[in-house]
Amino acid sequence: MDTRRLGSSSIEVSAIGLGCMGMTFAYGPVDDARNLATLDRALELGVTLFDTAEIYGPWKNEELLGRALAGRREKVVLATKFAWRLGPDGSRGPLDGGRDNLRRAIEGSLQRLKTDRIDLFYQHRLDPAVPIEETVGAMAELVKEGKIRAIGLSEVGAAMNRRADEVHPIA
Protein backbone atom coordinates (compact mmCIF):
# COMPACT_ATOMS: atom_id res chain seq x y z
CA MET A 1 0.00 0.00 0.00
CA ASP A 2 1.21 3.50 -0.75
CA THR A 3 2.41 5.62 2.14
CA ARG A 4 2.42 9.32 2.80
CA ARG A 5 3.48 11.74 5.47
CA LEU A 6 0.92 12.52 8.18
CA GLY A 7 0.29 16.21 7.63
CA SER A 8 3.35 18.30 8.42
CA SER A 9 4.79 15.66 10.77
CA SER A 10 7.56 13.22 9.92
CA ILE A 11 5.26 10.25 10.61
CA GLU A 12 4.71 7.90 7.65
CA VAL A 13 1.28 6.30 7.33
CA SER A 14 -0.56 4.14 4.83
CA ALA A 15 -2.45 6.13 2.21
CA ILE A 16 -5.64 4.58 3.57
CA GLY A 17 -6.29 4.59 7.31
CA LEU A 18 -9.02 2.98 9.37
CA GLY A 19 -11.39 5.09 11.42
CA CYS A 20 -12.58 2.75 14.14
CA MET A 21 -15.51 4.67 15.67
CA GLY A 22 -18.23 2.42 14.28
CA MET A 23 -16.73 -0.68 15.82
CA THR A 24 -17.95 0.20 19.30
CA PHE A 25 -20.11 3.27 18.94
CA ALA A 26 -22.93 4.86 16.97
CA TYR A 27 -23.83 2.32 14.27
CA GLY A 28 -25.58 -0.58 15.95
CA PRO A 29 -24.66 -3.72 17.88
CA VAL A 30 -21.03 -4.34 18.77
CA ASP A 31 -19.45 -7.56 17.50
CA ASP A 32 -15.94 -7.84 18.96
CA ALA A 33 -15.07 -10.97 16.96
CA ARG A 34 -15.98 -9.29 13.67
CA ASN A 35 -14.22 -6.08 14.68
CA LEU A 36 -11.03 -7.91 15.64
CA ALA A 37 -11.14 -9.78 12.32
CA THR A 38 -11.55 -6.46 10.49
CA LEU A 39 -8.56 -4.99 12.31
CA ASP A 40 -6.48 -8.08 11.50
CA ARG A 41 -7.47 -7.86 7.83
CA ALA A 42 -6.63 -4.17 7.70
CA LEU A 43 -3.15 -4.94 9.01
CA GLU A 44 -2.77 -7.75 6.45
CA LEU A 45 -3.67 -5.30 3.68
CA GLY A 46 -1.04 -2.81 4.84
CA VAL A 47 -3.14 -0.30 6.76
CA THR A 48 -0.94 1.39 9.35
CA LEU A 49 -3.06 4.35 10.53
CA PHE A 50 -5.77 3.57 13.09
CA ASP A 51 -7.95 6.37 14.45
CA THR A 52 -10.03 6.25 17.63
CA ALA A 53 -11.16 8.47 20.52
CA GLU A 54 -11.81 8.05 24.21
CA ILE A 55 -15.45 9.08 23.68
CA TYR A 56 -16.13 6.12 21.36
CA GLY A 57 -17.82 3.70 23.67
CA PRO A 58 -16.73 5.62 25.81
CA TRP A 59 -13.35 3.95 26.17
CA LYS A 60 -14.47 0.70 24.51
CA ASN A 61 -12.91 1.57 21.15
CA GLU A 62 -9.48 2.25 22.61
CA GLU A 63 -9.74 -0.98 24.63
CA LEU A 64 -10.59 -2.93 21.46
CA LEU A 65 -7.61 -1.46 19.60
CA GLY A 66 -5.35 -2.15 22.56
CA ARG A 67 -6.32 -5.83 22.41
CA ALA A 68 -6.12 -6.05 18.62
CA LEU A 69 -2.72 -4.42 18.33
CA ALA A 70 -1.01 -6.21 21.23
CA GLY A 71 2.39 -7.38 20.02
CA ARG A 72 2.04 -5.34 16.82
CA ARG A 73 2.35 -1.81 18.16
CA GLU A 74 5.51 -0.99 16.19
CA LYS A 75 3.69 -1.71 12.91
CA VAL A 76 0.99 0.91 13.40
CA VAL A 77 0.37 4.60 13.86
CA LEU A 78 -2.19 5.29 16.58
CA ALA A 79 -4.31 8.42 16.55
CA THR A 80 -6.73 9.22 19.35
CA LYS A 81 -8.73 12.22 20.45
CA PHE A 82 -9.91 13.98 23.60
CA ALA A 83 -12.36 16.83 24.18
CA TRP A 84 -14.98 16.20 26.85
CA ARG A 85 -14.68 15.84 30.57
CA LEU A 86 -15.82 12.26 31.18
CA GLY A 87 -17.31 10.99 34.42
CA PRO A 88 -16.10 7.78 36.07
CA ASP A 89 -19.04 5.97 34.45
CA GLY A 90 -18.18 7.38 31.02
CA SER A 91 -20.88 10.04 31.09
CA ARG A 92 -20.04 12.97 28.84
CA GLY A 93 -19.62 16.27 30.59
CA PRO A 94 -18.73 19.62 29.05
CA LEU A 95 -15.94 20.26 26.58
CA ASP A 96 -12.70 20.72 28.50
CA GLY A 97 -9.49 21.71 26.75
CA GLY A 98 -7.72 22.40 30.04
CA ARG A 99 -4.46 20.85 31.19
CA ASP A 100 -6.02 18.63 33.88
CA ASN A 101 -8.54 17.05 31.51
CA LEU A 102 -5.89 16.63 28.83
CA ARG A 103 -3.65 14.82 31.33
CA ARG A 104 -6.53 12.60 32.44
CA ALA A 105 -7.32 11.78 28.84
CA ILE A 106 -3.77 10.91 27.74
CA GLU A 107 -3.08 8.70 30.75
CA GLY A 108 -6.32 6.80 30.18
CA SER A 109 -5.70 6.44 26.45
CA LEU A 110 -2.18 5.13 26.99
CA GLN A 111 -3.50 2.54 29.42
CA ARG A 112 -6.42 1.42 27.25
CA LEU A 113 -4.33 1.29 24.06
CA LYS A 114 -1.60 -0.61 25.96
CA THR A 115 1.17 1.60 24.71
CA ASP A 116 3.73 4.07 25.99
CA ARG A 117 2.99 6.71 23.33
CA ILE A 118 0.29 8.01 21.03
CA ASP A 119 1.46 8.94 17.56
CA LEU A 120 -1.18 11.60 16.89
CA PHE A 121 -3.12 13.07 19.80
CA TYR A 122 -5.69 15.60 18.83
CA GLN A 123 -8.44 17.72 20.22
CA HIS A 124 -11.76 16.33 18.99
CA ARG A 125 -13.74 19.56 19.50
CA LEU A 126 -12.55 23.05 20.37
CA ASP A 127 -13.34 24.19 23.90
CA PRO A 128 -14.41 27.83 23.50
CA ALA A 129 -13.68 28.51 27.18
CA VAL A 130 -9.96 27.61 26.95
CA PRO A 131 -7.63 29.52 24.62
CA ILE A 132 -6.18 27.25 21.95
CA GLU A 133 -2.70 28.42 22.96
CA GLU A 134 -3.23 26.98 26.45
CA THR A 135 -4.49 23.63 25.15
CA VAL A 136 -1.72 23.26 22.58
CA GLY A 137 0.86 24.36 25.15
CA ALA A 138 -0.26 21.52 27.42
CA MET A 139 -0.16 19.11 24.49
CA ALA A 140 3.37 20.30 23.65
CA GLU A 141 4.41 19.26 27.16
CA LEU A 142 3.25 15.73 26.30
CA VAL A 143 5.45 15.78 23.19
CA LYS A 144 8.44 16.77 25.33
CA GLU A 145 7.61 13.94 27.75
CA GLY A 146 7.49 11.42 24.89
CA LYS A 147 3.84 10.54 25.50
CA ILE A 148 2.76 11.80 22.08
CA ARG A 149 4.61 12.28 18.80
CA ALA A 150 2.39 14.80 17.03
CA ILE A 151 -0.45 17.20 17.82
CA GLY A 152 -3.62 17.59 15.81
CA LEU A 153 -6.82 19.60 15.92
CA SER A 154 -10.21 18.61 14.60
CA GLU A 155 -12.88 20.94 13.32
CA VAL A 156 -10.98 24.21 13.59
CA GLY A 157 -10.59 26.85 10.91
CA ALA A 158 -7.40 28.13 9.33
CA ALA A 159 -7.04 31.13 11.67
CA MET A 160 -7.34 28.96 14.78
CA ASN A 161 -4.89 26.46 13.32
CA ARG A 162 -2.37 29.25 12.67
CA ARG A 163 -2.68 30.46 16.29
CA ALA A 164 -2.12 26.91 17.55
CA ASP A 165 0.82 26.36 15.20
CA GLU A 166 2.59 29.36 16.74
CA VAL A 167 2.71 27.43 20.04
CA HIS A 168 3.71 24.04 18.59
CA PRO A 169 3.67 22.56 15.08
CA ILE A 170 0.26 21.10 14.27
CA ALA A 171 0.41 17.93 12.18
C-alpha positions in Angstrom: 0.0 0.0 0.0 1.2 3.5 -0.8 2.4 5.6 2.1 2.4 9.3 2.8 3.5 11.7 5.5 0.9 12.5 8.2 0.3 16.2 7.6 3.3 18.3 8.4 4.8 15.7 10.8 7.6 13.2 9.9 5.3 10.3 10.6 4.7 7.9 7.6 1.3 6.3 7.3 -0.6 4.1 4.8 -2.5 6.1 2.2 -5.6 4.6 3.6 -6.3 4.6 7.3 -9.0 3.0 9.4 -11.4 5.1 11.4 -12.6 2.7 14.1 -15.5 4.7 15.7 -18.2 2.4 14.3 -16.7 -0.7 15.8 -18.0 0.2 19.3 -20.1 3.3 18.9 -22.9 4.9 17.0 -23.8 2.3 14.3 -25.6 -0.6 16.0 -24.7 -3.7 17.9 -21.0 -4.3 18.8 -19.4 -7.6 17.5 -15.9 -7.8 19.0 -15.1 -11.0 17.0 -16.0 -9.3 13.7 -14.2 -6.1 14.7 -11.0 -7.9 15.6 -11.1 -9.8 12.3 -11.6 -6.5 10.5 -8.6 -5.0 12.3 -6.5 -8.1 11.5 -7.5 -7.9 7.8 -6.6 -4.2 7.7 -3.2 -4.9 9.0 -2.8 -7.8 6.4 -3.7 -5.3 3.7 -1.0 -2.8 4.8 -3.1 -0.3 6.8 -0.9 1.4 9.4 -3.1 4.3 10.5 -5.8 3.6 13.1 -7.9 6.4 14.5 -10.0 6.3 17.6 -11.2 8.5 20.5 -11.8 8.0 24.2 -15.5 9.1 23.7 -16.1 6.1 21.4 -17.8 3.7 23.7 -16.7 5.6 25.8 -13.4 4.0 26.2 -14.5 0.7 24.5 -12.9 1.6 21.1 -9.5 2.2 22.6 -9.7 -1.0 24.6 -10.6 -2.9 21.5 -7.6 -1.5 19.6 -5.4 -2.2 22.6 -6.3 -5.8 22.4 -6.1 -6.0 18.6 -2.7 -4.4 18.3 -1.0 -6.2 21.2 2.4 -7.4 20.0 2.0 -5.3 16.8 2.4 -1.8 18.2 5.5 -1.0 16.2 3.7 -1.7 12.9 1.0 0.9 13.4 0.4 4.6 13.9 -2.2 5.3 16.6 -4.3 8.4 16.6 -6.7 9.2 19.4 -8.7 12.2 20.4 -9.9 14.0 23.6 -12.4 16.8 24.2 -15.0 16.2 26.9 -14.7 15.8 30.6 -15.8 12.3 31.2 -17.3 11.0 34.4 -16.1 7.8 36.1 -19.0 6.0 34.5 -18.2 7.4 31.0 -20.9 10.0 31.1 -20.0 13.0 28.8 -19.6 16.3 30.6 -18.7 19.6 29.0 -15.9 20.3 26.6 -12.7 20.7 28.5 -9.5 21.7 26.7 -7.7 22.4 30.0 -4.5 20.9 31.2 -6.0 18.6 33.9 -8.5 17.1 31.5 -5.9 16.6 28.8 -3.7 14.8 31.3 -6.5 12.6 32.4 -7.3 11.8 28.8 -3.8 10.9 27.7 -3.1 8.7 30.7 -6.3 6.8 30.2 -5.7 6.4 26.4 -2.2 5.1 27.0 -3.5 2.5 29.4 -6.4 1.4 27.2 -4.3 1.3 24.1 -1.6 -0.6 26.0 1.2 1.6 24.7 3.7 4.1 26.0 3.0 6.7 23.3 0.3 8.0 21.0 1.5 8.9 17.6 -1.2 11.6 16.9 -3.1 13.1 19.8 -5.7 15.6 18.8 -8.4 17.7 20.2 -11.8 16.3 19.0 -13.7 19.6 19.5 -12.6 23.0 20.4 -13.3 24.2 23.9 -14.4 27.8 23.5 -13.7 28.5 27.2 -10.0 27.6 26.9 -7.6 29.5 24.6 -6.2 27.3 22.0 -2.7 28.4 23.0 -3.2 27.0 26.4 -4.5 23.6 25.1 -1.7 23.3 22.6 0.9 24.4 25.2 -0.3 21.5 27.4 -0.2 19.1 24.5 3.4 20.3 23.7 4.4 19.3 27.2 3.3 15.7 26.3 5.4 15.8 23.2 8.4 16.8 25.3 7.6 13.9 27.7 7.5 11.4 24.9 3.8 10.5 25.5 2.8 11.8 22.1 4.6 12.3 18.8 2.4 14.8 17.0 -0.4 17.2 17.8 -3.6 17.6 15.8 -6.8 19.6 15.9 -10.2 18.6 14.6 -12.9 20.9 13.3 -11.0 24.2 13.6 -10.6 26.9 10.9 -7.4 28.1 9.3 -7.0 31.1 11.7 -7.3 29.0 14.8 -4.9 26.5 13.3 -2.4 29.2 12.7 -2.7 30.5 16.3 -2.1 26.9 17.6 0.8 26.4 15.2 2.6 29.4 16.7 2.7 27.4 20.0 3.7 24.0 18.6 3.7 22.6 15.1 0.3 21.1 14.3 0.4 17.9 12.2 
